[in-house]
Amino acid sequence: MGKRKTEEQKAEEEKRYVLARAAVTDGDFEPFFSDPNQAIRNVAAANPNASDAVLARFASDSFWSTKISVADHANSSRATVLSLLVADPRKRGVVHHAARRRLEREGVAFGADGMPLGD
């Protein structure tokens, strides 16, 4: 079992959640790219103010849920969503499938190999 968080640690974490939700400019998002709490990174990636540049950086996050937030975000460009696809079928997971669903909703056709056709 891990260590319990102190009241100060809990308060600091809650402050970071609030800041992640309130971020407006690309600079406001900077601290969250390396936040040790994956849930806070996810909240920042889901923030409606996140630009495509911010979302492109979150697309390389180690946490799958953050990447899904990028795939589902209205401000993610096609290039950013395409970057979430995985060519090797053995390594595909929930992120690839979320990106594919988004792209299919936008009219992108996929081949038998599970990757976009053309372009």
C-alpha positions in Angstrom: 0.0 0.0 0.0 1.3 3.5 -0.9 1.9 6.4 1.4 -1.1 8.4 2.4 -1.1 12.0 1.2 -0.9 14.7 3.7 -3.5 17.4 3.9 -1.0 19.8 2.3 -0.3 17.4 -0.6 -4.1 17.0 -1.1 -4.6 20.8 -1.1 -1.7 21.2 -3.6 -3.2 18.6 -5.8 -6.6 20.2 -5.7 -5.0 23.5 -6.6 -3.4 21.9 -9.7 -6.8 20.4 -10.7 -8.4 23.9 -10.5 -5.5 25.4 -12.6 -5.8 22.6 -15.2 -9.5 23.3 -15.6 -8.9 27.1 -15.7 -6.0 27.2 -18.2 -6.7 29.5 -21.1 -3.5 30.3 -23.0 -0.9 27.8 -24.3 1.4 29.0 -21.6 -1.1 28.2 -18.9 -0.9 24.5 -19.9 2.9 24.3 -19.7 3.1 22.9 -16.1 0.7 20.2 -16.9 2.7 18.4 -19.6 5.0 17.1 -16.9 2.6 16.9 -13.9 3.2 13.7 -12.0 -0.5 13.1 -11.6 -1.9 11.5 -14.8 -5.5 12.5 -13.9 -4.5 16.1 -13.7 -2.8 15.8 -17.1 -6.0 14.3 -18.4 -8.1 17.2 -17.0 -5.8 19.6 -18.7 -6.1 17.7 -22.1 -9.9 17.8 -21.8 -10.0 21.5 -21.1 -12.1 23.2 -23.8 -9.5 26.0 -24.1 -6.7 23.6 -25.2 -5.3 24.6 -28.6 -4.2 22.0 -31.2 -0.6 22.8 -30.2 -1.3 21.9 -26.6 -3.2 18.8 -27.6 -0.4 17.7 -29.9 1.9 17.7 -26.9 -0.6 15.8 -24.8 -0.9 13.2 -27.7 2.5 11.9 -26.6 1.5 11.5 -23.0 2.2 8.1 -21.4 -1.4 7.9 -20.0 -3.9 6.3 -22.4 -6.8 8.4 -21.0 -5.0 11.6 -21.8 -4.5 10.5 -25.3 -8.2 9.6 -25.6 -9.1 13.1 -24.4 -6.9 14.4 -27.3 -8.7 12.1 -29.8 -12.1 13.3 -28.6 -11.2 17.0 -28.3 -13.0 19.3 -30.7 -9.8 21.4 -31.1 -7.6 18.5 -32.1 -6.5 18.8 -35.8 -6.7 15.8 -38.1 -2.9 15.6 -38.0 -2.9 15.4 -34.2 -5.6 12.6 -34.2 -3.7 10.8 -37.0 -0.6 10.8 -34.8 -2.5 8.6 -32.3 -3.0 5.7 -34.7 -0.7 2.7 -34.4 0.3 0.8 -37.6 1.1 -2.5 -35.9 -2.2 -4.3 -35.1 -0.6 -6.1 -32.2 0.1 -2.9 -30.4 -3.2 -1.2 -31.0 -5.4 -0.4 -28.0 -8.1 1.9 -26.8 -6.2 5.0 -28.1 -6.0 3.8 -31.6 -9.7 2.9 -31.6 -10.8 6.2 -30.1 -8.7 8.0 -32.8 -10.3 5.8 -35.5 -13.8 6.5 -34.3 -13.1 10.2 -34.4 -11.7 10.1 -37.9 -14.5 7.9 -39.2 -17.0 10.4 -37.9 -15.2 13.0 -40.0 -15.5 10.8 -43.1 -12.0 9.2 -43.2 -12.1 5.7 -44.7 -10.0 2.9 -43.3 -8.6 -0.1 -45.1 -8.5 -3.7 -44.1 -5.2 -3.0 -42.3 -7.0 -0.7 -39.9 -5.2 2.4 -41.2 -6.6 5.4 -43.2 -6.9 5.0 -46.9 -5.2 7.5 -49.3 -3.9 11.0 -48.4 
